[in-house]
């Protein structure tokens, strides 16, 4: 698998761990007059997290696609090499 793809997937896992940690702070009690802004920040937090999860899912799909492409290249390489192998009699 592509090293950059693996790094991106690992980095997203780290961001996901940070989001889990940050989520704990969303339940902080706020005065009623600040409730609306606190709710907006909560919505923003989950919108960002959803976007992160979508990117993570896309990278997982891309990872699977890369494995298929790698297999195709490997099969093509074997086919090409088979034509160059000669047996001695």
N, C-alpha and C positions, 0 to 999 in steps of 0.2 A: 504494500500500500504506500502511497505517496507520503513522504515524511511531513510535508507541509499540511496535508490533510489531517494526519495523525496529531500534529501539534495544535491545529485549530480545534479539533475535537477535544483534546485535553484541556485547552484553554477555556473552552465553553463549559466543561465540567467544573473547572475552578470557579467560573463566574456563577454557575448554578449553586455551588456550595456557598458562595458569598450571599446570593439571593436568599437561600434558606436561613442564613444567619440574620440577615437584615429583616426578614419577615417578622422576627420576634418583636421588633420595635414598632410594628404597625398597631399593636394592641395597647399602646400606651394611652392612658386616660388623658383626655384633653378637655379644657373647659367647653361648655356648650357653645359659646360664641366662636370657638375655633373648630368646631366639629365639621363644618362644611369644607374648610380647607384641608383638614386632616383626611376626610373622605376622598377628596380629589387626589391627594398624594397617594393614598391607598390604591385608587384606580390607576394612577400613573405607574405605580410600582408593578401592579399585576399586568398592565399592558406591556411594560418593558419585559417582564419575565416571560410572558406569552411569546413575545417576539424572539427572545433568546431560545426558548424551547422549540419554536418553529425552525430556527436556523440549525439547532442541534439535530432535529429530525431530518432536515435536508442534508446535513453532512453525513448522517447515518446512511441515508439513501445513496448519496454519492459514494460512500465507502463501499457499499455493495456493488454499485456500478463499476467501480475501479477494479474490484476483484474479478468481475466478469471480463472486463477489458484485459486485465492481466492474463487471464486464462486463454483468451482468444489469441493474444500475442504469443503466449507460450506454445499453443498448439500450432500456430503458423511457423514459429521458429523450428519446432520439431519437424514439421512438414518440409521446410526448406533444407534442413540438415539431412533428412532422410535421402534426399536427392543427391547429396554430395558424398554420402558414404559408399565406399566400394569394398567389396570383399575380395580377398586374394584367393585364387584357386591353385 
